[in-house]
Amino acid sequence: EELSEEALAARQAVLQGFEELRDSTLRKLTVDFDSQLADAAFMCTGLVGALPHTSLEVLSLECTYHAPLGVMLARALAERPFNRLTHVSLRKSRLSDRTLVALAPHLAHAGSSAGGLVSLSLADNRIGNVGAKALAAQLPSMHSLH
């Protein structure tokens, strides 16, 4: 898909904003992408790439049109765990069993320097028995989860 000069300039501005997130003291981030597939994919990719370099404690991402979000977030967590992350919401993010299987082990280590993950919302996703079992396998190590 070919983008107009205006769309390219807007994307460049967004990328610059994501770069400014790196090594920031940002503690809470709420993002709701409910746009066309190409835009949501672009935004989620850039955002998830910047997140491991922040001091986030609260993360709420709703990327309704971007199915690989969970896998991307798992990779970001594996690269540099979010040691201060205590609250995660991935509602309406089209997470599937496959993405939750990739994400669950990393969620178990999130917030390790802050006492662990306190809340996790995965509502309105496409998670079935396989994903639920993957998450359940991590629950013993997620003792701080309410």
C-alpha positions, 0 to 999 in steps of 0.5 A: 500500500502506497502512502501519501506524503502526509501519511508518511510525515505522520508516521515519521512523527510517531516514530520520533515520539516512540524514540523519545519514550526510550529510557524515559521515566514514564510510569503509566501508558494507556494506548487504544488503537482502533484504526485500520490494520496497517496503521494499528500494525505500524503503531503497535510495532513502534510502541512495543519496540520502545517499551522495554526501555522505559520504567513502566509500572502500568501498561494498557494496550488495546490494539483491536486490529493487530493480532501479533501484539502478544508475540511482539510484547513477549519478545520485548519482555524477553529482550529486557524484562519490565522489572517495574511493571505491576499492572498489564491490560491487553484487552481487545488485543486479538490475543490467541492461544498461540500468542498467550503461550509465547507471552505467559512465561514472560508475564511471570517475571514482569514486575520482579523488582516491584513485588511482581505483577498485581493485575492482568486483564486479558478480556475480549481476546481469542484465548481458548484452553491451550492459552488458558493452560499456558497461563495457568502453568505460570500462576504459581510463580505469579504469587502477587497477582490479585 
